[in-house]
Amino acid sequence: MEKINKLAIVGGTHGNEFTGIYLVKKFEKFPDLISRTNFETNTLLANPKAFELVRRYVDTDLNRCFKAEYLEKDTNLNYEQSRARFINQMLGPKGNPKFDFILDLHTTTANMGLTIVLVNNHPFNLKMVAYLSSFEPDLKVYSWINPGVENSFVNSICECSLGIEVGPIAPGTLQADLFQKTEKLVQRSLDFIEQFNEGKLHHINRDIVVYKHLKVVDYPKNKHGEITAMIHPELQGRDYQKLNPGAPIFLTFDGETICYDEESSVWPVFINEVAYYEKGIAFCLTKQEIINHG
Amino acid sequence: MEKINKLAIVGGTHGNEFTGIYLVKKFEKFPDLISRTNFETNTLLANPKAFELVRRYVDTDLNRCFKAEYLEKDTNLNYEQSRARFINQMLGPKGNPKFDFILDLHTTTANMGLTIVLVNNHPFNLKMVAYLSSFEPDLKVYSWINPGVENSFVNSICECSLGIEVGPIAPGTLQADLFQKTEKLVQRSLDFIEQFNEGKLHHINRDIVVYKHLKVVDYPKNKHGEITAMIHPELQGRDYQKLNPGAPIFLTFDGETICYDEESSVWPVFINEVAYYEKGIAFCLTKQEIINHG
C-alpha cells in the first residue's frame, strides 16, 4: 500500500446501530468534517431498508454476506444479498476494489468500550491501530480472524480496513458520549491516512495489545433449543477481563452456577451481545497478545 | 377489595422484553414458586408471536390496545388487536374481570432501576407499593396517569394491578441481576397478597415517594421528522434525578446544547427508552410527591 486514494465510511451495515448511521448523516451534512487534502472520502448508509424498520436486517445479516461465493450469485437474492452485490460493485469488487480503505461503524450491547475489529493482519491496518492507540489508551483491539475461513464482513472488500465497535448501547438508541468517542476515532483515522499519504509516519513503534479470537461459546440450551441460563453476574460487563478456569460464566434460570472448565485463562469479548443470541454466541473467547508493530 | 382470588403474572406483553418472558417460563416450570395458600396464580405469555420474532410487537404495540373502544371492535383486527381481545376475554373483561389482580412485567433501556408503574390510585395498589418499598428501599414508583384519558395497558383490565419496569437493559437480552431483582419483587408481591387475604396488613403506614406523570418531551426534529439531537450526556442515565431550569437536556448532532427552559424543577423518567423513539418521547417529566398511605 503506497497511498490511500479513496476511503469509504460505512454506517448502518446493521440498520438498528444508530451511532454509525447518524454519524454518516452528520458527515453527509457537513462534508468538510471528513475531507482531507490528499484522498477522497465517501460515505455509505449500507442497509437503508433495515434502518427504516429499525432492525438489524430485513432478511439476513448483511455483515455476513461478503463472501466471494455469495457475491457471485445473481439470482434469487434476498434484500441483503442484493445490497451486498450493490455495495461490492460500488466499493469493490472484493480483491480488486475501487476503494482503498473501508471504515465500518458498529455498536454492541457488550461492554466493549471503543474497540477496533481487525479482519486481517495487513501491516497498514496494524500501523493504523498503533497510531490510534497512541491517542486513545483505552482503545481495545479484537482480532477476529478464523484461519482458513474467508471473512464475510463488508470491510473485507478491502485489504486495508477497520471495523469500529462501541458499547454498551442498546440497538435503536443513541448515547451522546459514545457518539462523540466514535466520531473522534473516525477523525483520528482520517488524520492517520492523511499523514501516511504524506509519508510522515515512518516512526510508529509501539506495542499493541491484541485480543486474538479463539472460539465462541453458546448459551446452555434444552432439547428444544431454548436457552436455560443467563450470563453470570460475575461475568456480565467484564469484556476484555481475564477469565480463569473455575470462574462462573452462566447462571441457569434454576439458580445453578456454571463455571469455565477449561485449562487456560482466556479473555472474553462480545459478552451478552443481543444480536448473537440467534447466532448461538453468548461470548467470544480470545487470547491476549502483545505485538510490536515497528 | 376484600380478597384477591385470582392473580395473573403477565410476561412478554412486549415480545423482546426477555426478563418477564423467561420469568414466566420459569414459573411455568416450577409452579410452586408462585403458589400461595389463599389465592390462585396464573401466568400468561402475552405476545408469543412477537417473542418468536424478538420484536416489541408484530403490527402494533399490544400495551396500547386495552381501551374499551378497541376491545369491542371485532372485525379487521391486526395481530395485537386480536391478542388484546383474547387476553381481555381470558383475564377480563375490563371493568368486570375474572381476575382480581394483574402483575405485568416489563424492561426498559432507561436507567430506572426497579420501578412500579401505577395506572390508577386504587388504595390496594398504594398499600402494596408501601409494603414493597419497605423491603426494597430503592424501589421507585411512577404514577403514569393522564387525568380524563383511559389507560390502554394490559394491566388496566383490573383496578388492582401493578406494572413492573426494570432497567437499564437492551431488549432481546437478559441480565441475571435484573432477572433476580424482578423475581424477588414478584415473590414479595405474592407474599403481600397472601397476607392481605389473611387480614394481616392493617398496619402499613409509610410515606411513599411517587413520581407523578406531567407530560412527555420529544426529541428535536427537522422538517422531515428526523431527530436532530441526542439525550445530553449530563441527562443520560439520570432518571428520577431532579432537573432544574437551565440544565442541559439535548445535544444536537451539530454539537449544540439545548437546555430545559421551563420554570419549575421536574424529575425525568424513561430517558432514552428505545421503544419511545417512534412514539415521539425522549423522556417523561414527573413531579416528585410524598404520599402517606395510612
HADDOCK unambig.tbl for C-alpha pairs under 7 A between the chains (distance, minus, plus):
assign (segid A and resid 26 and name CA) (segid B and resid 253 and name CA) 6.73 0.50 0.50
assign (segid A and resid 109 and name CA) (segid B and resid 170 and name CA) 6.97 0.50 0.50
assign (segid A and resid 170 and name CA) (segid B and resid 109 and name CA) 6.97 0.50 0.50
assign (segid A and resid 170 and name CA) (segid B and resid 170 and name CA) 4.84 0.50 0.50
assign (segid A and resid 172 and name CA) (segid B and resid 274 and name CA) 5.89 0.50 0.50
assign (segid A and resid 173 and name CA) (segid B and resid 272 and name CA) 6.99 0.50 0.50
assign (segid A and resid 173 and name CA) (segid B and resid 274 and name CA) 5.59 0.50 0.50
assign (segid A and resid 174 and name CA) (segid B and resid 230 and name CA) 6.35 0.50 0.50
assign (segid A and resid 175 and name CA) (segid B and resid 230 and name CA) 6.76 0.50 0.50
assign (segid A and resid 175 and name CA) (segid B and resid 231 and name CA) 6.93 0.50 0.50
assign (segid A and resid 176 and name CA) (segid B and resid 230 and name CA) 5.99 0.50 0.50
assign (segid A and resid 176 and name CA) (segid B and resid 231 and name CA) 6.63 0.50 0.50
assign (segid A and resid 176 and name CA) (segid B and resid 232 and name CA) 6.33 0.50 0.50
assign (segid A and resid 176 and name CA) (segid B and resid 233 and name CA) 5.72 0.50 0.50
assign (segid A and resid 177 and name CA) (segid B and resid 233 and name CA) 6.10 0.50 0.50
assign (segid A and resid 230 and name CA) (segid B and resid 174 and name CA) 6.35 0.50 0.50
assign (segid A and resid 230 and name CA) (segid B and resid 175 and name CA) 6.75 0.50 0.50
assign (segid A and resid 230 and name CA) (segid B and resid 176 and name CA) 6.00 0.50 0.50
assign (segid A and resid 231 and name CA) (segid B and resid 175 and name CA) 6.93 0.50 0.50
assign (segid A and resid 231 and name CA) (segid B and resid 176 and name CA) 6.65 0.50 0.50
assign (segid A and resid 232 and name CA) (segid B and resid 176 and name CA) 6.34 0.50 0.50
assign (segid A and resid 233 and name CA) (segid B and resid 176 and name CA) 5.74 0.50 0.50
assign (segid A and resid 233 and name CA) (segid B and resid 177 and name CA) 6.11 0.50 0.50
assign (segid A and resid 253 and name CA) (segid B and resid 26 and name CA) 6.72 0.50 0.50
assign (segid A and resid 272 and name CA) (segid B and resid 173 and name CA) 6.99 0.50 0.50
assign (segid A and resid 274 and name CA) (segid B and resid 172 and name CA) 5.88 0.50 0.50
assign (segid A and resid 274 and name CA) (segid B and resid 173 and name CA) 5.60 0.50 0.50
